[in-house]
């Protein structure tokens, strides 16, 4: 039997009168601070109060991440045909609390599907992989990248700086080398270019600033990216760290975090 089990705290088949998944809160921020964060463990950590109980995401060692990469997506996402910031982007998923779920098909093969609620995903045999609708970064390969690199701001920014005058394809290649699937690397690249266009002056002034200010807010560059580029990125990418239950070196309020744990299994 595959040793991976499925544990999703927020995904329970409740039937009639279903309760919503737990929301999170806490006095400290959620994240994994590093030298670039600007905050210490006293202000930012990996535990939040979710549904009234403390929740800490499990660690995912190298063997677990390698296991994720043994799964094959039955219908891989096609490459993005155009810049999503210059085209019509998919409408956000609708429902009380839409989720992206993995539908295992045996032999470590799976499909991804968006469901209106976690409970509907459960009833369909789905295994929740993140809250919000599925997108090009919802694959288990991309999940493994998010797990192994708590700080993606630095390598993606380095790719942007190294490809200032280069075609977008070169920027995509650089980001893909981080480990992302090609379509996911594309949306990261287009996000980088869009933020450069709209937030360039702000980001240049914040180049050496820590990710978080002393009051816990994110710096002006990251906030500009969140406001100007975030909605399209989330709609196209699907998966983010916050909706996936993973900490990053950019600390965020616990209220923005969803408690998901990533242990998947094939049908018996």
C-alpha positions, -999 to 999 in steps of 0.1 A, spaced: 0 0 0 12 35 -8 24 50 25 9 84 16 -24 90 33 -48 118 27 -52 143 55 -71 175 49 -83 192 80 -108 214 62 -123 187 40 -151 167 57 -183 153 42 -209 168 64 -241 164 44 -271 185 52 -263 216 72 -227 215 61 -204 237 81 -178 259 64 -141 249 66 -123 265 96 -110 300 93 -76 308 108 -64 336 131 -37 344 156 -16 371 171 15 363 151 19 361 113 22 329 93 55 323 76 90 309 77 112 340 83 147 342 68 174 369 66 153 388 40 120 388 59 127 415 84 108 398 112 119 372 138 102 341 152 85 362 178 64 379 152 61 352 125 59 314 128 42 284 113 13 280 138 -22 295 135 -54 290 153 -77 273 128 -113 265 138 -104 272 174 -74 247 175 -37 253 168 -26 242 134 9 238 121 16 224 86 37 193 86 72 194 72 77 178 38 112 163 35 129 155 2 114 120 1 79 134 3 86 160 -25 101 133 -47 69 112 -41 48 141 -54 68 142 -86 60 105 -93 24 114 -99 14 121 -136 -13 146 -145 -35 128 -170 -43 161 -189 -14 185 -185 -21 222 -189 -14 237 -223 11 265 -225 -4 300 -222 -11 313 -257 -9 350 -246 -1 373 -218 -30 369 -194 -26 405 -183 -33 416 -219 -61 391 -225 -94 379 -210 -85 359 -179 -107 331 -166 -135 341 -143 -128 332 -107 -143 300 -95 -177 304 -79 -193 287 -50 -195 290 -12 -158 280 -9 -144 267 -42 -115 242 -41 -92 225 -64 -91 188 -59 -70 159 -71 -90 130 -86 -67 99 -85 -71 74 -113 -46 47 -102 -10 41 -108 -1 76 -96 -22 92 -123 -45 121 -115 -68 148 -128 -76 182 -113 -110 196 -110 -126 227 -94 -156 221 -70 -179 247 -55 -173 235 -19 -148 212 -1 -177 188 7 -187 184 -29 -151 175 -38 -151 149 -11 -183 133 -23 -168 131 -58 -138 112 -45 -115 142 -47 -85 150 -25 -83 187 -18 -50 202 -30 -58 239 -24 -86 263 -19 -98 284 -48 -102 271 -84 -76 251 -102 -50 268 -124 -18 261 -142 2 260 -110 -21 235 -93 -1 204 -103 18 183 -78 50 191 -95 45 228 -88 34 220 -53 68 203 -47 85 235 -58 65 256 -33 74 231 -6 111 231 -12 116 268 -17 100 289 10 116 320 -6 106 323 -43 108 361 -42 146 362 -45 151 336 -74 122 350 -94 134 386 -89 169 374 -100 154 360 -132 137 393 -138 168 413 -133 189 389 -155 164 392 -183 155 429 -183 159 434 -221 154 397 -231 123 382 -248 97 368 -224 106 333 -235 140 338 -219 124 349 -186 101 319 -187 131 296 -192 149 311 -162 118 306 -140 112 271 -153 147 262 -142 136 269 -106 115 237 -110 81 250 -122 61 234 -150 62 254 -182 26 270 -179 32 278 -143 66 294 -152 48 314 -178 23 330 -154 51 338 -130 70 355 -159 40 375 -171 33 385 -134 70 397 -132 67 418 -164 34 433 -154 47 443 -119 78 458 -135 56 479 -158 33 491 -130 55 491 -100 90 496 -114 98 529 -96 83 516 -63 102 483 -65 135 500 -74 132 522 -42 124 490 -22 151 468 -37 170 464 -5 140 466 18 130 435 39 99 417 28 80 427 59 79 460 76 82 462 114 44 464 118 41 431 98 28 446 66 47 438 34 70 463 17 57 488 -9 70 468 -38 54 436 -27 22 454 -19 21 470 -53 26 435 -69 -2 421 -47 -26 449 -58 -16 453 -94 -8 418 -105 -22 395 -78 -58 390 -90 -48 378 -125 -20 357 -111 -44 339 -87 -70 334 -113 -46 318 -138 -21 301 -114 -47 287 -90 -23 276 -64 -6 300 -40 12 293 -7 -16 308 13 -44 288 -2 -22 257 0 -13 258 37 24 264 31 46 291 49 69 314 29 96 338 38 70 366 33 49 365 64 12 369 61 -18 372 86 -32 339 97 -66 351 84 -53 346 49 -41 311 54 -60 279 46 -52 247 66 -44 220 40 -21 190 45 -6 172 15 -7 134 17 -22 118 -14 -31 82 -22 -41 62 -53 -72 40 -52 -68 6 -37 
